[in-house]
Amino acid sequence: MDWKNKNVLITGASSGIGQALAKEAVKQGAKVGLIARREDLLKNLVAELQAKGGTAGYQRADVADRASLTNAIFALEQQLGPVDILIANAGVGSTNTPDNLKLDEAEALIKVNLLGVIYSIGAVLPKMLERKSGQIAAVSSLASYKGLPGAAAYCASKAGVNAYMESLRIQLRRSGVRFTTICPGFIKTPMTETNKGMMFVLEADEAARRMVAALQSRRKIYNFPWATTRLTKLARFLPDWMVAQTVDEHVGGQGAETVGKR
Ligand SMILES: NC(=O)c1ccc[n+]([C@@H]2O[C@H](COP(=O)([O-])OP(=O)(O)OC[C@H]3O[C@@H](n4cnc5c(N)ncnc54)[C@H](OP(=O)(O)O)[C@@H]3O)[C@@H](O)[C@H]2O)c1
């Protein structure tokens, strides 16, 4: 699918994968509407994209706040036109502490990573259904396929995204609206800069290039890179002790044995 003059809305565009996606989308000729909380970063990115001849706008919003997000998306539609492609990318990482059962943290993470995706879709889907066209993508994670020790809320949030997207995709298969769930492995971004246990790491711009190509070819699910995908799928069949030991070795003694002990 050609992205020339398509209106692409990206949440979480102030940093990391979202920022790289905005640059890649403009490179492909799309107009981009950008959402995040850090306005200074969005403003600079829009200026950079416009300086390269791109069309871009931004609105500040917290994706966990339904009213503010919906207003922001409507304001961007006034500026750039109806959304053709939504990439619900905003997300926060797991703190990976033994205290993963801290309920306030878990609640905040689920609000951003799962409800933020649901609210973003809710703001654009009705109009896409009226027009019988559009594409909705959610950035999930390979961590959605396995409940990893030390990342309970994160894995649950991403598994929730997968299920939500799958359900809509099947229900709306004849609606003209396409759904793509994107599950990246480790990508070098501010979210992962202190993560020492990463393997098969991709740069954000390479990840964005692959993600846009997957969206253009209308993949239903895009898991990448290949090696991490294989390892994650294999982990589903490993005994718990082996998963715990592997995670302990990679993230430094924060595996299953520590969860719930405080
Ligand atoms: N990096 C990886 O290895 C990796 C792997 C798999 C999946 N992912 C997923 O990829 C997505 C992007 O992550 P990243 O690695 O690019 O991280 P990042 O560099 O930390 O970027 C996260 C983005 O989300 C935005 N965001 C966070 N909370 C928000 C909120 N409440 N409202 C609005 N925007 C919010 C941030 O903007 P503000 O702070 O300005 O609001 C930022 O633009 C996430 O969903 C993440 O779970 C990442």
PDBQT file of the ligand as one rigid body, heavy atoms in Angstrom, charges set to zero:
ROOT
HETATM    1  N1  LIG A 301      12.249  -0.833  22.932  1.00  0.00    +0.000 N 
HETATM    2  C1  LIG A 301      11.934  -2.122  22.904  1.00  0.00    +0.000 C 
HETATM    3  O1  LIG A 301      12.803  -3.001  23.003  1.00  0.00    +0.000 OA
HETATM    4  C2  LIG A 301      10.496  -2.537  22.732  1.00  0.00    +0.000 A 
HETATM    5  C3  LIG A 301      10.233  -3.904  22.503  1.00  0.00    +0.000 A 
HETATM    6  C4  LIG A 301       8.933  -4.322  22.326  1.00  0.00    +0.000 A 
HETATM    7  C5  LIG A 301       7.899  -3.397  22.367  1.00  0.00    +0.000 A 
HETATM    8  N2  LIG A 301       8.161  -2.081  22.598  1.00  0.00    +0.000 N 
HETATM    9  C6  LIG A 301       7.038  -1.154  22.643  1.00  0.00    +0.000 C 
HETATM   10  O2  LIG A 301       7.266  -0.115  21.723  1.00  0.00    +0.000 OA
HETATM   11  C7  LIG A 301       6.569   1.058  22.144  1.00  0.00    +0.000 C 
HETATM   12  C8  LIG A 301       7.511   2.245  22.092  1.00  0.00    +0.000 C 
HETATM   13  O3  LIG A 301       8.545   2.036  23.040  1.00  0.00    +0.000 OA
HETATM   14  P1  LIG A 301      10.011   2.673  22.917  1.00  0.00    +0.000 P 
HETATM   15  O4  LIG A 301      10.975   1.571  23.098  1.00  0.00    +0.000 OA
HETATM   16  O5  LIG A 301      10.089   3.540  21.727  1.00  0.00    +0.000 OA
HETATM   17  O6  LIG A 301      10.045   3.523  24.274  1.00  0.00    +0.000 OA
HETATM   18  P2  LIG A 301      10.339   5.058  24.563  1.00  0.00    +0.000 P 
HETATM   19  O7  LIG A 301      11.498   5.537  23.791  1.00  0.00    +0.000 OA
HETATM   20  O8  LIG A 301      10.357   5.171  26.048  1.00  0.00    +0.000 OA
HETATM   21  O9  LIG A 301       9.042   5.780  23.985  1.00  0.00    +0.000 OA
HETATM   22  C9  LIG A 301       7.801   5.629  24.586  1.00  0.00    +0.000 C 
HETATM   23  C10 LIG A 301       6.859   6.650  23.959  1.00  0.00    +0.000 C 
HETATM   24  O10 LIG A 301       5.556   6.495  24.553  1.00  0.00    +0.000 OA
HETATM   25  C11 LIG A 301       5.124   7.756  25.030  1.00  0.00    +0.000 C 
HETATM   26  N3  LIG A 301       4.284   7.605  26.200  1.00  0.00    +0.000 N 
HETATM   27  C12 LIG A 301       4.539   6.924  27.331  1.00  0.00    +0.000 A 
HETATM   28  N4  LIG A 301       3.531   7.073  28.202  1.00  0.00    +0.000 NA
HETATM   29  C13 LIG A 301       2.611   7.870  27.583  1.00  0.00    +0.000 A 
HETATM   30  C14 LIG A 301       1.370   8.396  27.982  1.00  0.00    +0.000 A 
HETATM   31  N5  LIG A 301       0.830   8.138  29.176  1.00  0.00    +0.000 N 
HETATM   32  N6  LIG A 301       0.695   9.178  27.103  1.00  0.00    +0.000 NA
HETATM   33  C15 LIG A 301       1.232   9.469  25.896  1.00  0.00    +0.000 A 
HETATM   34  N7  LIG A 301       2.407   8.994  25.462  1.00  0.00    +0.000 NA
HETATM   35  C16 LIG A 301       3.098   8.218  26.317  1.00  0.00    +0.000 A 
HETATM   36  C17 LIG A 301       6.407   8.525  25.360  1.00  0.00    +0.000 C 
HETATM   37  O11 LIG A 301       6.166   9.912  25.255  1.00  0.00    +0.000 OA
HETATM   38  P3  LIG A 301       6.038  10.934  26.472  1.00  0.00    +0.000 P 
HETATM   39  O12 LIG A 301       6.874  10.431  27.604  1.00  0.00    +0.000 OA
HETATM   40  O13 LIG A 301       6.508  12.216  25.891  1.00  0.00    +0.000 OA
HETATM   41  O14 LIG A 301       4.572  10.953  26.791  1.00  0.00    +0.000 OA
HETATM   42  C18 LIG A 301       7.314   8.078  24.226  1.00  0.00    +0.000 C 
HETATM   43  O15 LIG A 301       7.083   8.862  23.086  1.00  0.00    +0.000 OA
HETATM   44  C19 LIG A 301       6.024   0.734  23.535  1.00  0.00    +0.000 C 
HETATM   45  O16 LIG A 301       4.664   0.377  23.440  1.00  0.00    +0.000 OA
HETATM   46  C20 LIG A 301       6.856  -0.447  23.974  1.00  0.00    +0.000 C 
HETATM   47  O17 LIG A 301       6.195  -1.250  24.925  1.00  0.00    +0.000 OA
HETATM   48  C21 LIG A 301       9.436  -1.628  22.783  1.00  0.00    +0.000 A 
ENDROOT
TORSDOF 0
